[in-house]
Amino acid sequence: MGLGWTLVDEGVYRVPLGPLPQGRQAELLDAVLDAYGGPEPGQGVADAVRALLVRQCRLRRVRYDPAWADVLTALALANLEGYGVLSYLLQDDQLEEIAVTGLDQPVRVYVRGAGWQDTNAFLSDLDFALQCVNKMAQPLGRRLTARQPRLSAVLPDGSRLHACIAPIALSGIQISLRKFRKEPFGVRELAGRGLLTAQAAAFLQWALPADCSLLVAGNTGSGKTTLLNALSEFIPPTDRIVMLEDAPELRWPHAHQVRLLCGEHALSSLLSDTLRMRPDRLVVGEVRTAAEASALFDVLLSGQAKGAFATFHAESAADSLSRLQFMGVRSADLDALQLVAVLRRFTDLNRGGAEKRVLSELCAVQDGRAVAVLDSRGKLSQGFASTRAAERMQRCHGLSYEALARKISVSAEDWR
């Protein structure tokens, strides 16, 4: 089978590797990969590969070159212990997505701040591509096969995998990998990138410690999880955090945290379990179904936690509340949620078609309606003063509304 992938002299994004071996070196590498059967007892994989390489050199009467041996061993290990060229891409923290759209087509990557780019890497062998996918999904006991031609899984580093083969994938195979930064963005970094304004950062800095629950809504890829991770810095470090997720994407720094992955268990049933876990803050990766929305509001209405946080797919704050009602949440119960933040991902034609992500709305929930928190000048809106969120913030901070507004205004200067 050989490597199962190759590099060419094309592509905007270049995999950080030198030229692949050619001629006899390439034949040696193919022979080692085909002959590899695992290490001997007490022997590491790297040592087993080098021993095979020495043996193949003798069989083929090729001089053993230590410099080439290092290159060939590293490439062999990338295939045997990793995912070949995909391993090198997974290590790049500037990549948000890795996409394989078929064999002998460039692997494409979404570069943070630059958008989609073709790489100089190509997958050339279907067996190798299937081997990579199944190796990624192995910890979950899943496989991509002719009988199960689609698969979703989560890699150990939190990256999300979706893959499918024919007859679903017309190109033969499709692989999508959603990556997450090793170190989550902080609020200041997001403010510097223009995702949220200084006024919005200041408001959330005062709202979230004051027991306000927050729904982070937006379209796909708008940065909902990124923002939710960043906002964790506004939550007291001694709070008990209970997290519920389908995939381990949330990374909060709190020492006292319980992380639950749904797996085969319904998120709605785990939400009900949190009523017996006494969380200070409840964090839900994403609410998707009517049962999950109902269970979340059961928890909110019970008053068990100081605040709950969740992400949700919606285009606006009003759309969020409307969708929740469509899912069965009563209008009168919507006020158990204090705040809705809406993120938008859109194409900025003034920047050459680059994608932009911004916090487009920050609203309080009052009488089942969305009330803007900040006006067009970045000041607290007139309607916010009479909301339950404002009342809760005044009570928790022990401030009048006027004093609270001044504190938020002063804090905004610190975020500029």
C-alpha positions as CSV (number, residue, x, y, z in Angstrom):
1,M,0.0,0.0,0.0
2,G,2.9,2.4,0.7
3,L,2.2,5.7,2.4
4,G,-1.3,6.2,1.0
5,W,-0.7,9.9,0.6
6,T,1.6,12.3,-1.3
7,L,2.8,15.9,-1.4
8,V,3.0,18.0,-4.6
9,D,4.5,21.4,-5.5
10,E,1.1,23.1,-5.5
11,G,-1.3,24.4,-2.9
12,V,-1.5,27.6,-0.8
13,Y,-1.0,25.8,2.5
14,R,2.2,23.7,2.6
15,V,2.5,20.8,5.0
16,P,5.7,21.4,7.0
17,L,7.6,18.4,5.5
18,G,10.5,18.2,3.2
19,P,10.3,16.3,-0.2
20,L,9.0,12.7,0.2
21,P,11.5,9.9,-0.6
22,Q,11.8,8.9,-4.2
23,G,13.3,5.9,-6.0
24,R,15.0,3.3,-3.8
25,Q,14.1,5.2,-0.6
26,A,10.5,5.2,-1.5
27,E,10.7,1.4,-2.2
28,L,12.3,0.9,1.2
29,L,9.5,2.8,2.9
30,D,6.8,0.9,1.1
31,A,8.5,-2.4,2.0
32,V,8.8,-1.5,5.7
33,L,5.1,-0.5,5.9
34,D,4.0,-3.7,4.1
35,A,6.2,-5.9,6.2
36,Y,5.4,-4.3,9.6
37,G,3.7,-6.7,12.0
38,G,4.2,-5.0,15.3
39,P,7.1,-4.7,17.7
40,E,8.7,-7.6,19.5
41,P,8.2,-8.0,23.3
42,G,10.0,-5.2,25.0
43,Q,10.6,-3.4,21.7
44,G,9.2,0.0,20.8
45,V,7.5,0.8,17.5
46,A,10.4,3.1,16.4
47,D,12.9,0.4,17.2
48,A,10.8,-2.2,15.3
49,V,10.7,0.1,12.2
50,R,14.4,0.7,12.3
51,A,15.1,-3.0,12.5
52,L,12.8,-3.6,9.6
53,L,14.6,-0.9,7.7
54,V,18.0,-2.5,8.3
55,R,16.6,-5.9,7.1
56,Q,15.2,-4.4,4.0
57,C,18.4,-2.6,3.2
58,R,20.2,-6.0,3.4
59,L,17.7,-7.8,1.3
60,R,17.8,-5.1,-1.4
61,R,21.5,-4.6,-1.2
62,V,21.0,-0.9,-0.4
63,R,23.5,1.0,1.8
64,Y,22.0,2.0,5.1
65,D,22.0,5.8,5.3
66,P,21.4,7.1,8.9
67,A,20.1,10.5,7.6
68,W,17.5,8.8,5.3
69,A,16.8,6.3,8.0
70,D,15.6,9.1,10.3
71,V,13.3,10.5,7.6
72,L,11.9,7.1,6.6
73,T,11.3,6.1,10.3
74,A,9.5,9.3,11.0
75,L,7.2,8.9,7.9
76,A,6.5,5.2,8.8
77,L,5.7,6.2,12.4
78,A,3.3,8.9,11.1
79,N,1.4,6.2,9.3
80,L,1.7,3.4,11.9
81,E,1.0,5.4,15.1
82,G,-0.9,8.4,13.6
83,Y,-2.9,9.4,10.6
84,G,-0.2,10.0,8.0
85,V,-0.2,13.5,6.6
86,L,-3.4,14.3,8.6
87,S,-1.4,14.0,11.8
88,Y,0.8,17.0,10.7
89,L,-2.3,19.0,9.9
90,L,-3.9,18.2,13.2
91,Q,-0.9,19.6,15.0
92,D,-1.3,23.0,13.5
93,D,-3.2,25.2,16.0
94,Q,-4.1,27.8,13.2
95,L,-6.3,25.3,11.4
96,E,-10.0,25.1,12.3
97,E,-11.1,22.5,9.8
98,I,-9.5,19.7,7.7
99,A,-11.5,18.4,4.8
100,V,-10.9,15.4,2.5
101,T,-13.3,15.6,-0.5
102,G,-12.0,12.5,-2.3
103,L,-8.9,10.6,-3.4
104,D,-6.4,12.4,-5.5
105,Q,-7.9,15.8,-4.6
106,P,-6.1,18.3,-2.4
107,V,-6.8,18.1,1.3
108,R,-8.3,21.4,2.1
109,V,-8.0,23.3,5.4
110,Y,-9.7,26.3,7.0
111,V,-7.0,28.6,8.3
112,R,-8.0,30.8,11.1
113,G,-8.4,34.4,9.8
114,A,-7.7,33.4,6.2
115,G,-10.5,31.0,5.2
116,W,-10.3,27.8,3.1
117,Q,-7.0,26.9,1.4
118,D,-5.8,24.0,-0.8
119,T,-2.9,22.1,0.7
120,N,-0.1,20.4,-1.2
121,A,-1.3,17.0,0.3
122,F,-3.3,14.4,-1.4
123,L,-4.7,11.1,-0.1
124,S,-4.1,8.5,-2.8
125,D,-5.3,5.2,-1.3
126,L,-8.8,4.3,-0.1
127,D,-7.6,1.6,2.3
128,F,-5.3,4.1,3.9
129,A,-8.0,6.7,4.3
130,L,-10.4,4.1,5.8
131,Q,-7.6,3.0,8.1
132,C,-7.1,6.6,9.4
133,V,-10.8,7.1,10.0
134,N,-11.2,3.8,11.8
135,K,-8.1,4.4,13.9
136,M,-9.6,7.8,15.0
137,A,-12.9,6.1,15.9
138,Q,-11.4,3.1,17.5
139,P,-11.6,4.4,21.1
140,L,-15.4,4.6,20.7
141,G,-15.7,1.2,19.2
142,R,-16.9,2.5,15.8
143,R,-15.9,1.6,12.3
144,L,-16.5,3.0,8.8
145,T,-17.6,0.0,6.7
146,A,-19.7,-0.9,3.7
147,R,-22.5,-1.8,6.1
148,Q,-22.0,1.4,8.1
149,P,-21.0,4.0,5.5
150,R,-21.1,7.1,7.8
151,L,-19.5,7.8,11.1
152,S,-19.1,10.6,13.7
153,A,-16.6,10.5,16.5
154,V,-14.4,12.6,18.7
155,L,-10.6,12.4,18.8
156,P,-8.7,12.3,22.1
157,D,-7.7,16.0,21.6
158,G,-11.4,17.0,21.3
159,S,-11.4,17.3,17.5
160,R,-14.6,16.3,15.9
161,L,-14.7,13.7,13.0
162,H,-17.3,13.1,10.4
163,A,-16.7,10.7,7.6
164,C,-18.6,8.7,5.0
165,I,-17.9,6.5,2.0
166,A,-19.8,5.4,-1.1
167,P,-22.7,5.1,-1.8
168,I,-23.3,8.2,0.5
169,A,-20.1,10.0,-0.7
170,L,-20.2,10.4,-4.5
171,S,-16.4,11.0,-4.5
172,G,-15.8,7.7,-2.7
173,I,-14.8,9.1,0.6
174,Q,-15.4,12.4,2.6
175,I,-13.6,13.3,5.8
176,S,-14.3,16.4,7.9
177,L,-12.3,17.2,11.0
178,R,-13.3,20.2,13.2
179,K,-10.3,21.3,15.3
180,F,-10.1,23.3,18.5
181,R,-7.3,25.3,19.9
182,K,-5.1,23.7,22.5
183,E,-5.5,26.9,24.6
184,P,-9.0,28.4,24.4
185,F,-9.4,32.1,23.5
186,G,-9.7,34.5,26.4
187,V,-12.2,37.4,26.4
188,R,-9.5,40.0,25.8
189,E,-8.3,38.1,22.7
190,L,-11.8,37.8,21.4
191,A,-12.4,41.5,22.0
192,G,-9.1,42.3,20.2
193,R,-10.3,40.2,17.2
194,G,-13.5,42.1,17.0
195,L,-15.8,39.3,18.0
196,L,-17.3,41.3,20.9
197,T,-17.1,45.0,21.9
198,A,-15.5,46.3,25.0
199,Q,-19.0,47.3,26.3
200,A,-20.3,43.7,25.8
201,A,-17.3,42.2,27.5
202,A,-17.8,44.6,30.5
203,F,-21.5,43.8,30.7
204,L,-20.9,40.1,30.7
205,Q,-18.1,40.6,33.3
206,W,-20.8,42.0,35.7
207,A,-23.7,39.8,34.6
208,L,-22.3,36.3,34.8
209,P,-21.0,36.3,38.4
210,A,-24.5,37.7,39.3
211,D,-26.2,34.3,38.8
212,C,-27.5,35.2,35.3
213,S,-28.2,32.3,32.9
214,L,-27.0,32.8,29.4
215,L,-27.9,31.2,26.0
216,V,-25.2,31.6,23.3
217,A,-27.0,31.4,20.0
218,G,-25.8,31.7,16.4
219,N,-25.3,30.0,13.1
220,T,-22.9,27.1,12.4
221,G,-19.2,28.0,13.0
222,S,-20.0,31.4,14.5
223,G,-17.9,30.8,17.6
224,K,-20.6,29.8,20.1
225,T,-18.3,27.3,21.9
226,T,-15.3,29.6,21.6
227,L,-17.2,32.4,23.4
228,L,-18.6,30.1,26.0
229,N,-15.1,28.8,26.8
230,A,-13.8,32.4,27.1
231,L,-16.6,33.5,29.4
232,S,-15.6,30.9,32.0
233,E,-13.1,33.5,33.2
234,F,-16.0,35.5,34.6
235,I,-17.2,32.6,36.8
236,P,-15.6,32.4,40.4
237,P,-12.8,29.8,40.3
238,T,-14.2,28.0,43.4
239,D,-17.6,27.3,41.9
240,R,-18.7,23.7,41.2
241,I,-19.2,23.3,37.5
242,V,-21.2,20.5,35.9
243,M,-20.8,20.1,32.1
244,L,-22.9,18.1,29.7
245,E,-21.7,17.5,26.2
246,D,-22.0,15.2,23.2
247,A,-18.4,15.9,22.4
248,P,-15.7,17.2,24.8
249,E,-15.3,20.7,23.4
250,L,-15.8,22.8,26.5
251,R,-12.6,23.6,28.5
252,W,-13.1,25.6,31.7
253,P,-10.2,26.1,34.1
254,H,-12.2,25.4,37.3
255,A,-10.7,22.7,39.5
256,H,-14.1,21.6,40.9
257,Q,-15.9,20.4,37.7
258,V,-17.8,17.3,36.7
259,R,-17.8,16.5,32.9
260,L,-20.5,14.2,31.5
261,L,-20.5,12.9,28.0
262,C,-23.9,11.8,26.7
263,G,-22.8,9.0,24.4
264,E,-25.7,6.5,24.4
265,H,-27.5,8.4,27.2
266,A,-30.0,11.1,26.3
267,L,-28.8,14.6,27.2
268,S,-32.3,15.3,28.6
269,S,-32.0,12.5,31.1
270,L,-28.5,13.7,32.2
271,L,-29.9,17.2,32.6
272,S,-32.5,15.8,35.0
273,D,-29.6,14.1,36.9
274,T,-27.9,17.4,37.6
275,L,-30.8,18.3,39.9
276,R,-29.1,15.8,42.3
277,M,-25.6,17.1,41.8
278,R,-25.8,20.6,43.3
279,P,-23.9,22.5,40.6
280,D,-23.1,26.1,41.1
281,R,-23.0,26.5,37.3
282,L,-24.5,24.2,34.7
283,V,-23.0,24.2,31.2
284,V,-24.7,22.4,28.3
285,G,-22.6,22.0,25.1
286,E,-25.6,22.4,22.8
287,V,-29.4,22.2,23.1
288,R,-30.9,20.6,19.9
289,T,-34.1,18.8,20.7
290,A,-37.5,19.5,22.3
291,A,-36.7,17.0,25.1
292,E,-33.3,18.8,25.8
293,A,-35.0,22.2,25.8
294,S,-37.7,21.0,28.2
295,A,-35.1,19.4,30.6
296,L,-32.9,22.6,30.6
297,F,-35.9,24.8,31.5
298,D,-36.9,22.3,34.2
299,V,-33.5,22.8,35.7
300,L,-33.6,26.6,35.3
301,L,-37.1,26.8,36.9
302,S,-36.0,24.6,39.8
303,G,-33.4,27.3,40.8
304,Q,-30.8,24.6,41.5
305,A,-27.8,26.4,40.0
306,K,-26.6,30.0,40.3
307,G,-26.6,30.1,36.5
308,A,-26.9,27.9,33.5
309,F,-25.1,28.2,30.1
310,A,-25.9,26.6,26.8
311,T,-25.4,27.0,23.1
312,F,-28.2,26.9,20.6
313,H,-28.6,27.3,16.8
314,A,-30.6,30.4,15.9
315,E,-30.3,33.5,13.8
316,S,-31.3,36.1,16.4
317,A,-32.5,36.5,20.0
318,A,-36.1,36.7,19.0
319,D,-35.6,33.6,16.8
320,S,-34.0,31.8,19.8
321,L,-37.1,32.4,22.0
322,S,-39.5,31.5,19.2
323,R,-37.7,28.2,18.5
324,L,-37.7,27.4,22.2
325,Q,-41.4,27.9,22.3
326,F,-41.8,25.7,19.2
327,M,-39.9,23.1,21.1
328,G,-42.5,23.2,23.8
329,V,-41.1,25.7,26.4
330,R,-44.0,27.8,27.7
331,S,-43.8,31.5,27.1
332,A,-44.1,32.2,30.8
333,D,-41.1,29.9,31.5
334,L,-38.7,31.7,29.1
335,D,-38.0,34.3,31.8
336,A,-36.1,31.6,33.7
337,L,-33.4,32.5,31.2
338,Q,-32.0,35.9,31.8
339,L,-29.7,36.6,28.8
340,V,-29.2,35.7,25.1
341,A,-26.0,36.4,23.2
342,V,-26.2,36.0,19.4
343,L,-23.1,35.4,17.3
344,R,-23.1,35.9,13.5
345,R,-20.7,34.4,11.0
346,F,-20.8,36.2,7.6
347,T,-18.8,37.0,4.6
348,D,-17.2,40.4,4.7
349,L,-17.0,41.6,1.1
350,N,-15.1,44.7,2.2
351,R,-12.3,42.4,3.3
352,G,-12.0,40.4,0.1
353,G,-14.7,37.9,1.1
354,A,-13.1,36.9,4.4
355,E,-15.3,35.4,7.0
356,K,-16.1,37.5,10.1
357,R,-17.6,36.6,13.4
358,V,-19.2,39.1,15.7
359,L,-21.5,39.3,18.7
360,S,-24.5,40.9,16.9
361,E,-27.0,40.9,19.8
362,L,-26.9,40.9,23.6
363,C,-30.5,40.7,25.0
364,A,-32.2,40.2,28.2
365,V,-35.4,38.1,28.4
366,Q,-38.5,39.9,29.8
367,D,-42.0,38.6,29.6
368,G,-41.0,36.1,27.0
369,R,-39.4,38.8,24.7
370,A,-35.9,39.8,23.9
371,V,-34.9,43.2,25.2
372,A,-31.6,44.7,23.9
373,V,-29.0,45.2,26.6
374,L,-26.8,47.7,24.7
375,D,-28.0,50.4,22.4
376,S,-26.3,51.6,19.2
377,R,-23.8,53.7,21.2
378,G,-22.8,50.8,23.4
379,K,-24.7,52.2,26.5
380,L,-27.2,50.2,28.5
381,S,-30.5,50.5,26.7
382,Q,-33.5,52.2,28.4
383,G,-35.5,49.0,28.4
384,F,-32.9,46.9,30.2
385,A,-33.4,48.7,33.5
386,S,-36.8,47.0,34.1
387,T,-35.7,43.4,33.2
388,R,-35.2,40.6,35.7
389,A,-31.5,40.4,34.6
390,A,-30.9,44.0,35.7
391,E,-32.8,43.2,39.0
392,R,-30.6,40.2,39.6
393,M,-27.4,42.1,38.9
394,Q,-28.3,44.9,41.3
395,R,-29.2,42.4,44.0
396,C,-26.1,40.3,43.7
397,H,-23.7,43.2,43.5
398,G,-25.6,45.3,46.1
399,L,-25.7,48.3,43.7
400,S,-28.4,50.7,42.5
401,Y,-29.1,50.6,38.8
402,E,-27.2,53.9,38.3
403,A,-24.2,52.6,40.2
404,L,-24.2,49.4,38.2
405,A,-24.3,51.3,34.9
406,R,-21.3,53.4,36.0
407,K,-19.4,50.2,37.0
408,I,-20.0,48.6,33.6
409,S,-19.0,51.8,31.9
410,V,-15.7,52.0,33.8
411,S,-15.0,48.3,33.1
412,A,-15.5,48.8,29.4
413,E,-12.5,51.2,29.4
414,D,-10.4,48.3,30.7
415,W,-11.4,46.1,27.8
416,R,-10.5,48.6,25.1
